[in-house]
Amino acid sequence: MRDQTAGVPPSAARPPFDRFLVTAEEVARARPDVDPETVREVFREVATLLDDGLALDGLDDHDARAVVAGLCADLVTADPGAAIRARSRATAREPGDLHDPAGATAAYLLAAEVLQL
């Protein structure tokens, strides 16, 4: 039977911000020591703050999805702020397949600022 209290479905946020809600569910399942609803609320707030803060404005869909994926990975580390800033520096050095590496680098730093990390 499906848990009726599983929180907001991933489709409740628009892409690429819906990835934060998927990450919340993954964290809630993987870490039995944390309160699932608290994790969901934190990631819903992250999605809202970054969307409202226009942190990804100017990035195309490909780069916005890549930045959100990086943020999702970094936000579950022991020091998310340091992880995001390190990812920003790494992106500047080795942009991979990003279309706008400078924009993505800036988006990571803006995200850290918006989230006050």
ABEGO torsion letter per residue (X at the ends): XBBAAAEBBAAABBOAAAAAAAAAAAAAAABAABBAAAAAAAAAAAAAAAAAAGAABGBBAAAAAAAAAAAAAAAABABAAAAAAAAAAAAAABAEABABAAAAAAAAAAAAAAAGX
